[in-house]
Amino acid sequence: MKFLEKYGFDNDEIKEALDNTPQKLQDQINKHLELVEENLKFIQNLGIDTYKEIFINYPELFLMDSSNFSEKFNQYETDDLIARLNANFKLVEYL
């Protein structure tokens, strides 16, 4: 998951992502890397500071079709969503 360096992940965060992601899921991420990166860029550009924690803890989310992924976030008022996810990234489970 060396590609995560492009998104500001340091070596410890990359190691944590690897440790938390089953090999089968890592293979899917590598197979669909363009999609994963598109979704990662989306939440990073949205202004969600906890995007790293979201990726590390919910990597399967980033395999979602990009239109469905963005729709998941766009259904909420942006500033409120950003504030809530920055305060508690685990709320992403309930989107």
C-alpha positions in Angstrom: 0.0 0.0 0.0 2.8 2.3 -0.9 0.4 4.5 -2.8 -0.9 5.9 0.5 2.3 8.0 0.7 0.8 10.2 -2.0 -2.1 11.0 0.4 0.1 11.9 3.4 0.2 8.6 5.2 3.5 8.0 7.0 5.2 4.6 7.4 3.5 3.9 10.7 0.1 4.6 9.3 0.7 2.5 6.3 1.9 -0.4 8.5 -1.3 0.1 10.6 -3.4 -0.1 7.4 -1.6 -3.2 6.3 -2.0 -4.8 9.8 -5.8 -4.0 9.9 -6.6 -5.1 6.3 -6.9 -8.8 5.5 -4.8 -10.0 2.6 -7.9 -10.7 0.5 -9.0 -7.1 0.9 -5.5 -5.8 0.2 -5.6 -7.8 -3.1 -8.9 -6.2 -4.0 -7.5 -2.7 -3.2 -4.5 -3.3 -5.4 -6.7 -4.7 -8.2 -9.0 -1.6 -8.0 -6.4 0.9 -7.1 -7.7 3.7 -9.4 -11.1 3.5 -7.8 -9.7 3.4 -4.3 -7.5 6.4 -5.0 -10.5 8.3 -6.5 -12.6 7.7 -3.4 -9.6 8.6 -1.1 -9.1 11.8 -3.0 -12.8 12.6 -2.7 -12.9 12.6 1.1 -9.5 14.2 1.4 -10.6 17.0 -0.9 -13.9 17.3 1.0 -11.9 18.5 4.0 -12.3 15.5 6.3 -9.2 15.5 8.4 -9.8 12.0 9.7 -9.6 10.4 6.2 -6.5 8.4 7.2 -8.4 6.9 10.2 -11.4 6.2 8.0 -9.2 4.4 5.4 -7.3 2.4 8.1 -10.4 1.2 9.8 -12.8 0.9 6.9 -10.8 0.1 3.8 -13.6 -1.9 2.2 -15.6 1.4 2.0 -13.1 2.6 -0.6 -13.9 -0.2 -3.0 -17.4 1.2 -3.4 -18.4 2.6 -6.8 -17.2 6.2 -6.9 -20.7 7.6 -7.6 -22.2 5.7 -4.7 -19.2 6.6 -2.5 -19.6 10.4 -3.2 -23.4 10.1 -2.8 -23.0 8.6 0.6 -21.2 11.8 1.7 -23.2 14.3 -0.4 -26.5 13.4 1.1 -25.6 15.4 4.2 -24.8 19.1 4.7 -21.1 19.3 4.0 -19.9 21.5 6.9 -21.9 19.5 9.5 -20.7 16.2 8.1 -17.0 17.3 8.1 -17.3 18.6 11.6 -18.9 15.4 12.9 -16.4 13.0 11.0 -13.5 15.1 12.2 -14.7 14.8 15.8 -15.4 11.0 15.5 -14.4 9.2 12.3 -16.4 6.1 13.4 -19.6 7.9 12.4 -18.8 6.9 8.8 -20.3 3.6 9.6 -23.7 5.2 9.8 -23.7 7.1 6.6 
